[in-house]
């Protein structure tokens, strides 16, 4: 084993916002062009003809907007570019819904990116909350790909939404939706919501409202967030109930909720796995394979592997406290009216929500200490110059083409992406390299592999890194990686962690199983995550479809709470998927010489779709030693052929040949 195009969409959206401000009718936005299937990687041309002059266009749009009353500010906001929109209480609900409808229709592999901010205030009316079907004057729209919606309050309830910002499954059979569980929400990735209070009043919108069985109907006081990977909810106050699957039981496959309160019931239905951290829930209802709770007030008791009667086994695992956590940095409007970024401190042994912005809870950093980057203006050179000058970094929404890695060599630097800001290499380079320093915070970015091949896309610390701080861990939050999908990409390792005391909070590393440039020899990637540092913790780790081990853990005292992984769909033969003389590659691999490691809540799934009887000897491979401990593990045969012979090493029932979901409560076995 190893040790180890820019788009015109933003301008069009800005034009929609300007037209709405002027009260004009708005035509449909042009569709964003998808990369051609013949493209070998991302086209890198950046010419004056490729984009309009963003500065002059922004001035023209600004001139069209009437003046609106905003919170008093001591200084003007930075220029966040055309892909960031600020909504304030002077907007009517019709105007808000029309605008949101103009940014929620990006295609799955679009290059469009959107960040929407709600200024502090109340939006919509609560008058119709008991009967959503007849409610009026509510904020009610769906949330689409590459769309992040956030409140700008110091507390979530500073932004009060009466209505719903919701995600619905794909409707495959409008006349018989209960017969079309797939694809449902299986591909509903890359969208997020944070820092708001929502009084749920949901009703169907758009073409869904005209269907005989609309997907967007919910119970009164309930909102739907039917998503899969890379779609977090953070710092949310849901003043009612939340459902995380489709109305008719459509599939959904993996979600993340943190630092949030849901007053009512979270209904999971067909949601296959879910991780909830440091939150408060009224009631939790359901679970399919792997539901994990860490530091959640109101969480259900652990029942994983227990016989619940009628052939049903428990699937829930609960930690009373989260051993180490750090909430995501976020942009907010401070008391003097200026924008700032609040950076929460790390906490140990914590539970429940923490919405404080006090000096004891974290650090507030003003905009003067940030460099605000734009993909239509900046390059690796300009961004690195700002980082070298001691600036923190905000990456506004867009796709950044980088001919060199962004270099973070100052301790405590904050790198904050807005609206799924995406970084892609153009010269076989990494996109982000963190030096041998402590306390760096990276949040809200996506890395897209490209050609030529990169050895590593994101590197946390150089090889042999020695500087770390257990009380101030370098933290990666909502960091997502793709190898293939938007275009052909190649990267041997997606994320490499060399620094000790690193915290990985909600990572999805994905070698694409669909999209552009996808084939066994096309979008090549050996490993999603390699951890070489000691005392590294992962809370919410999703790693999928890589061609060798998905995750390799070489460091001591590692810890994972919740792991979800599908092994690759597309090995053409068993010979192409062999770890020496061992059948296939384990998804989660702890190195043979590691003596201390803990992992809880692991699900490894198989779906070999090439018609070959391909086997994986075990989904998890680790040394059998007393302090390398695993708890709440499952293997799942989803579909296709072949499967997984054992859950861990040579232990656990097979998931081979037809649907199966064997469980193992703990390993090593207790005497």
C-alpha positions in Angstrom: 0.0 0.0 0.0 1.1 3.6 -0.4 2.3 5.8 2.4 2.0 8.6 1.8 -14.6 28.6 -18.7 -15.7 31.0 -17.5 -19.5 31.7 -18.0 -21.7 34.7 -18.7 -24.3 33.3 -16.3 -23.2 35.6 -13.4 -23.7 38.7 -15.5 -27.1 37.5 -16.6 -28.1 36.9 -13.0 -26.9 40.4 -12.0 -29.0 41.8 -14.8 -32.1 39.9 -13.4 -31.5 41.5 -10.0 -31.2 44.9 -11.6 -34.4 44.4 -13.5 -36.2 43.3 -10.4 -35.0 46.3 -8.6 -36.4 48.5 -11.3 -39.7 46.6 -11.3 -39.3 45.3 -14.9 -40.4 42.0 -16.3 -37.7 39.4 -16.5 -37.1 37.0 -19.4 -35.8 33.5 -18.8 -32.1 33.2 -18.3 -30.1 31.6 -21.1 -28.9 28.1 -20.3 -25.3 27.7 -19.3 -23.4 25.8 -21.9 -22.2 22.4 -20.8 -18.6 21.3 -21.8 -18.5 19.2 -24.9 -18.1 15.5 -24.4 -15.0 15.8 -26.7 -13.3 18.3 -24.4 -10.1 16.9 -22.9 -10.3 18.8 -19.7 -11.3 22.4 -19.0 -10.6 24.9 -21.8 -8.3 27.4 -20.3 -8.6 30.5 -22.6 -9.1 33.7 -20.7 -9.5 36.4 -23.3 -11.3 39.8 -23.3 -13.8 38.4 -25.7 -14.8 35.5 -23.4 -16.3 37.8 -20.8 -17.9 41.3 -20.6 -16.1 44.0 -18.7 -17.3 43.1 -15.2 -16.5 46.6 -13.7 -18.3 48.6 -16.3 -21.2 46.2 -16.3 -21.5 46.4 -12.5 -21.5 50.2 -12.7 -24.2 50.1 -15.3 -26.4 47.8 -13.2 -25.8 49.8 -10.1 -27.0 52.9 -11.9 -30.3 51.2 -12.7 -31.0 50.3 -9.1 -33.0 52.6 -6.9 -31.6 53.4 -3.5 -32.8 51.1 -0.8 -32.4 51.5 3.0 -29.8 49.2 4.4 -28.4 48.8 7.8 -26.1 51.7 8.7 -22.5 50.9 7.6 -19.3 52.7 8.5 -17.7 51.7 5.2 -18.9 50.5 1.8 -19.1 46.7 1.2 -16.4 45.2 -0.9 -17.2 44.4 -4.6 -18.3 40.7 -4.5 -19.0 40.7 -8.2 -22.1 39.7 -10.2 -22.6 36.2 -8.6 -23.3 37.5 -5.1 -26.7 39.1 -4.4 -27.8 40.8 -1.2 -31.6 40.7 -0.4 -32.9 43.2 2.2 -36.3 43.7 3.8 -37.4 46.3 1.2 -37.8 43.4 -1.3 -41.3 42.1 -1.6 -41.9 38.3 -1.5 -42.8 38.3 -5.2 -39.5 40.0 -6.0 -37.5 37.6 -3.8 -39.2 34.5 -5.2 -38.7 35.7 -8.8 -35.1 36.3 -8.2 -34.5 33.0 -6.5 -36.2 31.3 -9.4 -33.6 32.9 -11.7 -30.7 31.2 -9.9 -32.0 27.8 -9.0 -31.9 26.2 -12.5 -28.2 25.5 -13.0 -27.5 22.1 -14.6 -25.7 19.5 -12.5 -22.4 20.1 -14.2 -22.9 23.8 -14.9 -20.2 26.4 -14.4 -22.6 28.9 -12.8 -22.2 29.7 -9.2 -24.4 31.7 -6.9 -24.3 33.2 -3.4 -27.5 34.8 -2.0 -27.4 36.7 1.3 -30.4 37.9 3.3 -29.8 41.0 5.3 -31.1 41.0 8.9 -34.9 41.3 9.0 -38.2 39.5 8.6 -39.3 38.1 5.2 -42.8 36.9 4.4 -45.9 36.6 6.4 -46.7 33.9 9.0 -50.5 34.4 8.7 -51.1 31.3 6.5 -48.8 28.9 8.4 -51.5 26.5 9.4 -52.6 25.9 5.8 -49.7 26.1 3.3 -52.0 25.4 0.4 -53.7 28.8 0.7 -50.8 30.7 2.3 -49.9 34.0 0.6 -47.0 36.4 0.9 -44.4 33.7 1.8 -40.8 33.3 0.6 -41.1 30.0 -1.2 -38.6 28.6 -3.8 -36.5 25.6 -4.5 -32.7 25.7 -4.0 -30.6 24.5 -7.0 -27.2 23.4 -7.9 -24.3 25.6 -6.9 -26.6 27.9 -4.9 -25.7 28.9 -1.3 -28.3 30.9 0.7 -27.1 32.5 3.9 -28.3 35.0 6.5 -26.2 37.9 7.5 -27.2 38.1 11.1 -25.0 37.6 14.1 -27.6 35.1 15.2 -29.7 32.8 13.0 -33.0 34.4 14.1 -31.8 37.8 12.9 -33.0 36.7 9.5 -36.6 35.3 9.9 -38.0 33.6 6.8 -41.8 32.8 6.8 -42.0 30.3 4.0 -39.6 27.6 2.7 -36.3 27.2 0.8 -36.6 23.7 -0.2 -35.2 20.8 -2.3 -37.5 18.4 -4.1 -36.6 15.1 -5.9 -36.5 14.6 -9.6 -40.1 13.6 -10.7 -39.6 10.7 -13.0 -43.2 9.6 -13.2 -45.5 12.6 -12.8 -48.7 10.5 -13.0 -47.3 7.7 -10.7 -44.5 9.3 -8.7 -44.6 6.4 -6.1 -43.3 4.1 -8.9 -40.2 6.1 -9.6 -37.9 6.1 -6.5 -34.9 6.6 -8.7 -33.1 8.9 -9.3 -35.1 10.9 -6.8 -32.5 13.0 -4.9 -29.5 10.7 -5.5 -27.8 13.4 -7.6 -29.0 16.5 -5.6 -25.5 17.7 -4.6 -23.8 21.1 -4.2 -26.2 23.4 -2.6 -26.4 24.8 1.0 -28.2 26.9 3.5 -27.0 28.6 6.6 -27.5 31.1 9.4 -31.3 31.7 9.2 -34.5 31.0 11.0 -37.3 29.5 9.0 -40.9 29.2 10.0 -41.8 26.4 7.5 -44.7 27.2 5.1 -44.1 25.2 2.0 -46.1 24.8 -1.2 -45.2 23.6 -4.7 -43.8 26.1 -7.1 -43.4 26.3 -10.9 -44.3 23.4 -13.1 -44.5 21.2 -10.0 -47.6 23.0 -8.8 -49.4 21.9 -12.0 -48.6 18.2 -11.6 -51.4 15.8 -10.6 -49.2 14.8 -7.6 -46.9 17.7 -6.8 -43.6 16.9 -5.1 -43.5 20.1 -3.2 -46.4 19.4 -0.9 -45.6 19.0 2.8 -47.4 18.8 6.1 -48.1 22.1 7.8 -45.1 23.5 9.6 -42.7 21.2 7.6 -40.0 21.9 5.0 -38.3 19.5 2.6 -34.5 19.3 2.1 -34.2 16.1 0.0 -30.5 16.1 -0.8 -27.5 13.8 -1.0 -23.8 14.7 -0.7 -22.3 18.2 -0.5 -25.5 19.9 0.6 -25.0 21.0 4.2 -27.3 22.9 6.5 -25.5 24.9 9.1 -26.5 27.3 11.8 -30.2 26.9 11.0 -33.2 27.4 13.2 -36.0 25.4 11.7 -39.1 26.4 13.7 -41.1 23.3 12.8 -40.3 20.0 11.1 -37.9 18.9 8.4 -38.2 16.1 5.9 -35.1 15.0 4.1 -36.6 12.6 1.5 -39.1 12.9 -1.3 -42.8 13.0 -0.8 -43.3 9.6 -2.4 -40.3 7.9 -0.9 -37.8 8.8 -3.6 -34.2 7.8 -2.9 -31.8 10.2 -1.2 -28.2 9.3 -0.3 -26.4 11.2 2.4 -26.8 14.5 4.2 -25.2 16.7 6.8 -26.6 18.9 9.5 -24.6 20.9 12.0 -25.0 23.6 14.6 -28.7 23.7 13.9 -32.0 23.4 15.8 -35.0 21.6 14.4 -37.9 22.2 16.8 -40.2 19.5 15.4 -39.5 16.1 13.7 -36.8 15.2 11.3 -38.3 12.6 9.0 -35.7 10.6 7.1 -37.8 8.0 5.2 -35.8 6.8 2.3 -32.7 8.8 3.2 -30.0 6.2 3.2 -27.5 7.8 5.6 -27.2 11.0 7.5 -24.7 12.7 9.8 -25.9 15.2 12.4 -23.4 17.1 14.6 -23.7 19.5 17.5 -27.4 20.3 17.0 -30.8 20.1 18.7 -33.7 18.0 17.4 -37.2 17.6 18.7 -37.8 14.1 17.3 -35.9 11.9 14.9 -37.9 9.5 12.8 -36.4 6.8 10.7 -33.2 5.6 9.1 -32.1 3.2 6.4 -28.5 2.1 6.8 -26.3 4.5 8.7 -27.5 7.4 10.9 -24.9 9.0 13.1 -25.4 11.7 15.8 -22.5 13.5 17.5 -23.2 16.0 20.3 -26.9 16.2 19.4 -29.4 17.2 22.1 -32.5 15.1 21.6 -30.8 12.4 19.5 -32.2 8.9 19.6 -30.4 6.2 21.6 -27.9 4.0 19.8 -29.6 0.9 18.4 -27.1 -0.1 15.6 -27.2 -3.8 15.0 -29.9 -4.4 17.6 -33.0 -6.5 16.7 -36.0 -4.2 16.7 -38.5 -6.9 15.8 -40.0 -8.0 12.5 -36.6 -8.6 11.0 -35.6 -4.9 11.4 -32.2 -4.0 12.7 -31.2 -0.7 14.3 -29.1 1.7 12.2 -28.5 4.6 14.6 -25.3 5.5 16.5 -25.1 8.3 19.0 -22.2 10.1 20.7 -23.2 12.3 23.7 -20.4 14.7 22.8 -18.3 15.6 19.9 -14.6 15.1 20.8 -13.4 18.1 18.8 -15.3 20.4 16.6 -15.1 23.8 14.9 -18.1 25.5 13.3 -17.7 27.1 9.9 -16.6 30.7 9.5 -19.3 32.9 8.1 -19.9 36.4 6.8 -22.2 38.6 8.9 -23.3 42.2 9.4 -21.6 43.4 12.6 -23.0 45.9 15.1 -21.5 48.9 13.3 -23.2 47.9 10.0 -20.0 46.6 8.4 -19.5 43.2 7.0 -17.1 40.9 8.9 -16.2 37.2 9.1 -16.8 35.4 12.4 -14.3 32.5 12.9 -15.5 30.2 15.7 -13.0 28.7 18.1 -12.5 24.9 18.2 -14.4 23.1 21.0 -13.8 19.8 22.8 -16.4 17.6 24.4 -19.2 19.7 23.1 -22.9 19.2 22.4 -25.8 21.3 21.2 -25.7 24.5 19.2 -23.3 27.3 19.7 -24.5 30.5 18.0 -22.5 33.0 20.0 -20.4 35.6 18.3 -18.7 36.7 21.5 -15.0 37.2 21.9 -14.9 34.0 24.0 -16.5 32.0 21.2 -14.3 33.1 18.3 -12.8 36.0 16.4 -14.4 38.6 14.2 -12.3 39.7 11.3 -13.1 42.9 9.3 -13.1 43.1 5.6 -9.9 45.2 5.6 -8.1 42.0 6.5 -9.5 40.0 3.6 -8.7 39.9 -0.1 -11.9 39.4 -2.0 -11.1 37.5 -5.1 -13.1 37.2 -8.3 -12.7 34.5 -11.0 -13.1 37.1 -13.8 -10.3 39.3 -12.3 -7.9 37.1 -10.4 -5.2 34.5 -11.0 -3.0 32.3 -8.9 -0.4 35.1 -9.0 -2.7 37.9 -7.7 -4.3 35.7 -5.0 -0.9 34.4 -3.8 0.4 37.9 -3.6 -2.4 38.9 -1.3 -1.9 35.8 0.8 1.8 36.5 1.1 0.9 40.1 2.2 -0.9 38.6 5.2 -4.4 38.8 3.9 -7.2 36.3 4.6 -9.1 35.2 1.5 -12.7 35.3 0.3 -13.3 33.4 -3.0 -16.5 34.8 -4.6 -18.5 32.4 -6.7 -16.9 31.3 -9.9 -14.5 28.8 -11.5 -10.9 29.8 -10.8 -8.4 28.5 -13.3 -5.0 28.2 -11.5 -1.6 27.5 -13.0 -0.1 27.2 -9.5 -1.4 26.2 -6.1 -2.8 28.8 -3.8 -0.2 29.0 -1.0 -1.2 29.5 2.6 1.9 29.9 4.7 0.6 32.1 7.5 -0.9 30.6 10.7 -4.6 31.3 11.3 -5.3 32.3 7.7 -9.0 32.0 6.7 -9.9 30.9 3.2 -13.7 31.2 2.7 -15.4 30.2 -0.4 -18.8 31.6 -1.3 -21.4 30.0 -3.6 -19.4 26.8 -4.3 -16.3 28.7 -5.5 -14.4 26.1 -7.6 -10.6 25.8 -8.1 -9.2 23.8 -11.0 -5.5 23.4 -12.0 -4.3 24.1 -15.5 -0.7 22.7 -15.3 -0.9 19.5 -13.3 -0.5 21.5 -10.1 -2.3 21.3 -6.8 -5.0 24.0 -6.2 -4.3 24.6 -2.5 -1.2 23.9 -0.4 -1.1 24.8 3.3 2.4 25.3 4.7 3.8 24.0 8.0 1.6 26.2 10.1 -1.2 25.8 12.5 -4.8 27.1 12.8 -5.6 27.6 9.1 -9.4 27.5 8.3 -10.6 26.5 4.8 -14.3 26.4 4.2 -16.7 26.3 1.3 -14.5 25.4 -1.7 -14.7 22.8 -4.4 -11.6 21.5 -6.2 -12.0 20.1 -9.7 -9.3 17.9 -11.2 -8.1 18.6 -14.7 -5.6 17.5 -17.2 -2.7 17.1 -17.2 -2.8 14.9 -14.1 -2.2 16.4 -10.6 -0.3 14.3 -8.0 -2.4 16.0 -5.2 -5.2 18.6 -5.4 -5.3 19.8 -1.8 -2.3 19.3 0.5 -2.5 20.1 4.2 1.0 20.6 5.4 4.2 19.6 3.5 5.5 16.1 3.9 7.0 15.7 7.3 5.0 18.7 8.7 5.8 19.4 12.4 3.9 22.5 13.4 0.4 22.0 14.9 -1.8 23.2 17.8 -4.4 20.8 19.3 -6.4 23.7 20.6 -6.4 25.5 17.3 -6.5 22.7 14.6 -6.1 23.5 10.9 -9.7 22.8 9.8 -11.2 21.9 6.4 -15.0 22.5 6.4 -17.4 21.8 3.5 -14.5 21.0 1.2 -15.5 19.0 -1.9 -13.4 17.5 -4.6 -14.4 16.1 -8.0 -12.3 14.0 -10.4 -14.3 14.2 -13.6 -17.9 15.3 -14.1 -17.7 18.8 -15.5 -14.8 17.7 -17.8 -12.1 15.1 -17.8 -9.9 15.2 -14.8 -7.0 13.2 -13.3 -5.5 13.4 -9.9 -3.7 10.6 -8.0 -4.7 11.8 -4.6 -7.5 14.3 -3.9 -6.7 15.4 -0.3 -3.4 14.7 1.5 -3.2 15.6 5.2 0.4 15.8 6.6 -0.2 18.2 9.5 -1.0 16.8 12.9 -4.2 17.8 14.8 -6.1 18.6 11.5 -9.9 18.6 11.6 -11.8 17.5 8.6 -15.5 18.5 9.0 -17.7 17.4 6.1 -15.6 16.3 3.2 -16.8 14.8 0.0 -14.1 13.5 -2.3 -15.7 12.1 -5.5 -14.3 10.4 -8.5 -17.3 11.0 -10.8 -19.4 8.1 -11.8 -21.3 10.2 -14.4 -20.8 13.4 -16.3 -18.1 14.4 -18.8 -14.8 12.6 -19.2 -16.0 9.6 -17.1 -14.4 6.2 -17.8 -12.0 3.8 -16.1 -9.1 5.2 -18.1 -10.4 8.8 -18.3 -11.1 10.4 -14.9 -8.4 8.5 -13.1 -7.9 8.8 -9.3 -6.3 6.4 -6.9 -7.2 7.8 -3.5 -9.7 10.3 -2.2 -8.1 11.1 1.2 -4.7 10.1 2.6 -3.9 11.0 6.3 -0.3 11.0 7.3 -0.5 13.3 10.2 -1.2 12.2 13.8 -4.2 13.1 15.9 -6.4 13.9 12.9 -10.1 13.8 13.3 -12.8 13.5 10.6 -16.4 14.3 11.3 -18.5 13.5 8.3 -16.2 11.9 5.7 -17.7 10.9 2.3 -15.2 9.4 -0.2 -16.4 7.6 -3.3 -15.4 5.7 -6.5 -11.6 6.0 -6.4 -9.7 3.3 -8.2 -7.6 2.0 -5.3 -8.2 2.6 -1.5 -10.7 5.5 -1.1 -9.2 6.5 2.2 -5.7 5.6 3.6 -4.9 6.4 7.3 -1.2 6.3 8.1 -1.2 8.6 11.1 -1.6 7.6 14.7 -4.5 8.5 17.0 -6.8 9.1 14.0 -10.5 9.3 14.6 -13.5 9.2 12.2 -17.1 9.8 13.1 -19.3 8.8 10.2 -17.9 7.5 6.9 -19.8 6.9 3.7 -18.3 5.4 0.6 -19.2 3.7 -2.6 -16.4 1.7 -4.2 -16.0 2.3 -8.0 -18.8 1.2 -10.3 -16.6 0.8 -13.3 -13.7 -1.7 -13.0 -13.7 -3.5 -16.3 -12.5 -6.8 -14.7 -11.3 -8.3 -11.5 -7.8 -8.2 -12.8 -8.1 -4.4 -13.1 -9.2 -4.1 -9.5 -6.7 -6.1 -7.4 -4.6 -5.0 -4.5 -1.7 -7.4 -5.1 -3.2 -10.8 -4.6 -6.1 -9.4 -2.6 -9.5 -9.1 -4.2 -10.2 -5.4 -4.9 -9.2 -2.5 -2.7 -10.7 -1.8 0.8 -12.4 1.5 0.9 -11.2 2.5 4.4 -7.6 1.3 5.0 -5.7 1.8 8.2 -1.9 1.1 7.7 -0.5 -2.1 9.1 1.8 -0.3 11.6 -0.8 1.9 13.1 -1.5 1.1 16.7 -4.2 3.6 17.7 -7.2 4.5 15.6 -11.0 4.8 16.1 -13.8 4.9 13.6 -17.5 4.8 14.1 -20.5 4.7 11.7 -19.0 3.4 8.5 -21.0 2.3 5.4 -19.2 0.9 2.3 -21.4 0.1 -0.7 -20.9 -1.7 -3.9 -22.5 -1.4 -7.4 -20.3 -3.0 -10.1 -22.0 -2.1 -13.3 -19.8 -3.7 -16.0 -21.5 -7.1 -15.9 -18.4 -8.7 -14.2 -18.3 -10.7 -11.0 -16.0 -8.3 -9.2 -15.3 -8.8 -5.5 -13.8 -6.7 -2.8 -12.4 -8.9 0.0 -13.5 -6.4 2.7 -14.8 -2.8 2.7 -12.5 -2.0 5.7 -9.0 -3.2 6.2 -7.0 -2.6 9.4 -4.5 -4.2 11.7 -6.1 -6.4 14.4 -4.8 -4.8 17.5 -6.7 -3.7 20.7 -6.5 0.0 20.2 -7.5 0.0 16.5 -11.3 0.0 17.1 -14.3 0.1 14.9 -18.0 0.4 15.7 -21.2 0.4 13.8 -20.1 -0.9 10.4 -22.2 -2.0 7.4 -21.6 -3.2 3.8 -24.3 -2.8 1.3 -24.9 -4.4 -2.1 -26.8 -1.8 -4.0 -27.1 -3.4 -7.5 -25.1 -4.8 -10.3 -22.8 -7.8 -9.9 -20.2 -9.1 -7.5 -20.0 -7.4 -4.2 -18.1 -7.2 -0.8 -17.1 -10.5 0.8 -16.5 -9.2 4.4 -17.2 -6.0 6.3 -13.7 -5.7 7.8 -10.7 -7.9 7.3 -12.2 -11.5 7.3 -15.1 -10.6 9.5 -18.7 -9.9 8.7 -21.3 -11.4 6.4 -21.0 -10.9 2.6 -23.0 -8.4 0.6 -22.8 -10.2 -2.7 -25.1 -11.1 -5.6 -28.3 -9.4 -4.6 -29.4 -6.7 -2.2 -27.9 -7.1 1.3 -26.9 -4.9 4.1 -25.0 -7.0 6.7 -23.9 -5.2 9.9 -21.1 -5.5 12.4 -21.4 -3.8 15.8 -17.7 -3.7 16.7 -14.2 -4.8 15.8 -12.0 -6.4 17.1 -14.5 -8.8 18.5 -14.8 -8.7 22.3 -14.1 -11.9 24.2 
